């Protein structure tokens, strides 16, 4: 009987805490920070840095936080940057820049040329 009485008050509190905690993680881009810092998957960092060097050099210090915010949704970042600065087509094929296999083959040819 005691379990039934306390369970009805504890369960909603646990649900509220879980909802609050997940909202906190989403608001602070926690998973994006982890994925970006670990370098999981390709990211358009080189292009974003060169884009900001061209259009808004003051934001160069914010590149890491911007990439963490849009981790996993880089097409949305690209669209917003292109729309804001009016430089369309700057990010075409950015995936090719950071593709691991492409980088590995590039390094292999550089090493081969040195020999």
C-alpha positions in Angstrom: 0.0 0.0 0.0 2.8 2.4 0.9 4.5 1.7 -2.5 1.3 2.6 -4.3 1.0 5.9 -2.4 4.6 7.0 -2.9 4.8 5.7 -6.5 2.0 8.0 -7.7 4.0 11.0 -6.5 7.5 9.9 -7.3 6.7 8.8 -10.9 5.5 12.2 -12.1 8.5 13.9 -10.4 10.9 11.5 -12.2 9.2 12.1 -15.5 9.5 15.9 -15.0 13.2 15.6 -14.0 13.9 13.5 -17.1 12.1 16.0 -19.3 13.9 18.9 -17.7 17.3 17.2 -18.1 16.7 16.3 -21.8 15.7 19.9 -22.5 18.8 21.1 -20.8 21.0 18.8 -22.9 19.2 19.9 -26.1 19.5 23.6 -25.2 23.2 23.4 -24.6 23.9 21.2 -27.7 25.6 18.6 -25.5 25.6 15.7 -28.0 26.7 18.1 -30.8 29.6 19.2 -28.6 30.7 15.6 -28.0 30.3 14.6 -31.6 32.2 17.7 -32.9 35.0 17.4 -30.4 35.5 13.7 -31.1 35.6 14.4 -34.8 32.9 11.9 -35.6 31.8 12.2 -39.2 32.7 14.8 -41.8 32.3 18.5 -40.9 32.7 21.6 -43.1 35.2 23.3 -40.7 37.7 24.3 -43.4 35.0 25.8 -45.6 33.3 27.6 -42.7 36.6 29.1 -41.5 37.4 30.3 -45.0 33.8 31.6 -45.4 34.0 33.6 -42.3 37.5 34.9 -43.2 35.9 36.2 -46.4 32.6 37.6 -45.0 32.8 38.1 -41.2 36.3 37.7 -39.6 34.9 38.6 -36.2 33.1 35.3 -36.0 36.2 33.1 -36.5 36.4 32.6 -32.8 32.8 31.1 -32.8 33.4 28.5 -35.5 33.7 25.6 -33.1 30.5 26.5 -31.2 28.6 27.0 -34.4 29.7 23.6 -35.8 28.8 22.0 -32.5 25.4 23.6 -32.6 24.7 22.3 -36.1 26.4 18.9 -35.6 24.5 16.4 -37.8 22.5 19.1 -39.5 25.2 20.8 -41.6 22.9 21.4 -44.6 20.8 23.7 -42.4 24.0 25.6 -41.4 25.0 25.9 -45.0 21.6 27.2 -46.1 21.6 29.8 -43.3 25.1 31.1 -44.1 24.4 31.3 -47.8 21.1 33.1 -47.3 22.6 35.5 -44.7 25.7 36.5 -46.7 24.3 35.9 -50.2 27.2 33.7 -51.3 25.5 30.7 -52.8 27.5 27.7 -54.0 30.4 28.2 -51.6 29.8 24.9 -49.8 29.2 22.7 -52.8 30.9 19.3 -52.3 32.2 20.1 -48.8 31.8 16.5 -48.0 34.5 15.7 -50.5 36.9 17.9 -48.5 36.6 16.0 -45.3 35.9 12.4 -46.6 38.3 10.1 -44.7 39.0 7.9 -47.7 39.7 10.9 -49.9 42.1 12.3 -47.3 43.8 8.9 -46.9 44.4 8.5 -50.6 45.7 12.1 -50.8 48.2 11.4 -48.0 49.2 8.2 -49.7 50.0 10.0 -52.9 51.9 12.7 -51.0 54.0 10.0 -49.3 54.6 8.2 -52.6 55.8 11.4 -54.2 58.3 11.9 -51.4 60.0 8.6 -52.0 
